[in-house]
């Protein structure tokens, strides 16, 4: 029982100091620097292995005819999505991230001359099986993709890990606060 009372008195003392600091922070006029303010931060981090990859890739076609350039892109993209599906990548994990159609031009004798159109289509692919990342790039190239511009490996942080990191952050704040208060308060 003695341990519980001691812990309770420490907790009350820490809470009182925190409340005093919070009150002082809110009482200070906006835009002023209060030298009595103390900020304590906690940090926590974990390195975790990725559990999926995000790949952005696409096709750019140029033609004098806008419909021909778009048809070429549509054909290649359809083949690409089919090949990614054969790797077990679900269609819901493939989404369009950019489509653009722009005129192309050249300069002759100081004059701008329209030469046709550039049609670009980019998709973002979530690859849940990391063993398929290289295969997805190979499939994209074999389908005719000519723009593979981003690959990142990521991890879905679980709620359990997030809670654990928050708890660790709070513990570091408490340790820092105890060190700060140790010369001032006998607990």
N, C-alpha and C positions, 0 to 999 in steps of 0.2 A: 504493500500500500504506500510505503514511503517513496518508492520509485515513481509511482503514478503522480503523487503530489508534486514532486520535484519536476517531473516532465510538464505537468500542468502549469506550474509557476513559470517555467522557461517559456512555454508557449504563450502565456499571457503577456510576459515581458516583451517577447518578440512582436506579438500582435500590437502591443501598445506603441512600440517604437515605429512600426510600420504605419499605424494610424496617424501618429504625430507627423511623420514624414509626408504622408498623403495629404493631410490637412494643410501643412505648410506649402505644399506644391500648389494646391488649389487656391490658397489665399494670396499667392503672389500675383501681382498685376501682369497682364499679358504683355509679352515682349520684354520683360525684365529678366535679369539673371539673378537668381537667388543663391547666394553663396552658402546658405545653410542646407541646400538641397543635396541629398545623397542618392545616387542611383546605383542599384545593384542589379547586375544581370547574371543570368545563368546560361550556360551553354551545354549542349549535349549533341553528339553526332555518332553515327554508325556508318561504316562502309558495308554496303550490301551488294551482292551480285545481281546483275540485271536479270529480269525474268521475261523481257520482251524487247524487241527492237522496232524502231520507227524508221522507215525508208521512204524517201521522197524521190520519185522518178517520173519521167515523162517522155514525150515525143514532141519534136518541133519539125514541121514540114513546111517547105516553101514551094510555091507553084505560081505560075502566072494566073491561074484560075483559082479563086477562093474555094469553090466547091471541091475541086480536085485535092487541094491541100487538106481540107477538112475530112474528106472521105479517106484519105491516106491515114490521117491520125486516128480516125474512128476504127479503121481496120486493125491497125497496130495495137491500139488500146484494147480492143476486144480480144485479140490474141493474147496480149499480156495478162489480162484478167483471167482468161481461161488457164494459162500456164501457172499462174499463181494459185488458182483453185486446185490444180493437180498436186500442188505442194501441201495442200491442207489449209490454205489461208482462206478464211471465210469471207464472202463478199461484203459482209458488214464491217470488216476490217480494212477495206479498200474504199477510200473516198476521194472525190475530186477536190484538189486544193487550189487549182488555178486553171483557168482557160483564158487564152488571149488570142485575138486575131488582129494583126497589124499589117499595114501596107509596107512593102519593101521598096527601096528606091536606090538609085545610083546617080551619080553626077557626071554629065557629059558636057563638055564645053561650058562649064560653070552653071549649068542648068540642072535642076533636079528632075529626074525622069522616074516615074513609077514603073517598077519591074515586076510586081506581083504582090503576093501575100505570104505572110508567115503565120502559121497556125500552131499554137502550142497548147498542150494539155498535160497537166501535172496531176499525179495522184499521190496520196500518202497511204502507206501500207503499214499496218501493225502486224508484226511477225511474232507470234507467241512461242513458236518453237525455234529457239536460237540456232539449232543445227541447220535450219533452212535459210539463214540469212544469205550465205554465199550462193545457194541454189536460186534464191529469189533474184539476186543480181544477174546471175547467168540467164535465168528465164527472161528477164527484162531485156537484156542485150539480144538474146536470140529472137525475141519477138519484134525487135526493131527499135526499142527505146534508145534514144540518143542523148538523154539528159538524166544522169543519176547524180544528184547534187547534195544529198544529205542522208546520213545514217547516224542514228543515235541509239544507244542502249540505255534502257530505263528500267525502273522497278516500281511496282505498285506497293507503296508503303502500307502495311497492314495497320489496322487500328491498334492492335496490341503493341506494335513497335512504336507507333506515334505516342501512345499512352506512356510507354516505358521511357521514351526520350523526354516527355514533359515532366515525368516524375524525377528523372535525373537532373533536369534543368532546375527544378524547384529545390532539390537537395543541394545543388551547388550554391544557390542563392542563400539557403539557410546556413551553410557552412561559412560563406563570406560574411553574412550578417553576424554570426556568432563571433567571428574573428574581429569584426568591427566593434562589437559591443563588449567584448571581453574586458577591456581596460575600464569601461564605464559602469558596468553592471555586475554585481556579484550574484550569480544564479545558483 
